[in-house]
């Protein structure tokens, strides 16, 4: 089965998104500590979590609109790489977490 997304939005609700150096320094994404200002030193930003994508009060991604990504065409690289149908070793723990959190939605995502 090819990697695909059926738009359940669970990954956007369950996981923190670490922006890459390039993504963080671009300033185009809202981050968890943006109200405190931008940190030019990415190493320091990463140490304190300032490179994490902002979350809504319910814990979902700031860019999640219903179950759809509001910045889909320009989403972070890690979001582009992840699919709940992924067989990649690096994503298996995330796939398991999604399955454990909503078996009904994952079955529609994985079909």
RABELQUI-V689894 format. One record per residue. SS is DSSP state (A for helix, B for strand, O for the rest). Layout:
SS + SS
This chain:
O + O + O + O + O + O + O + O + O + A + A + A + A + A + O + O + O + B + O + O + A + A + A + A + A + A + O + O + O + O + B + O + O + A + A + A + O + O + O + O + O + A + A + A + A + A + A + A + O + O + O + B + B + O + B + O + O + O + O + O + B + O + O + B + B + O + O + B + B + O + O + A + A + A + O + O + A + A + A + A + A + O + O + O + O + O + O + O + A + A + A + A + A + A + A + A + A + A + A + A + A + O + A + A + A + A + A + A + A + A + O
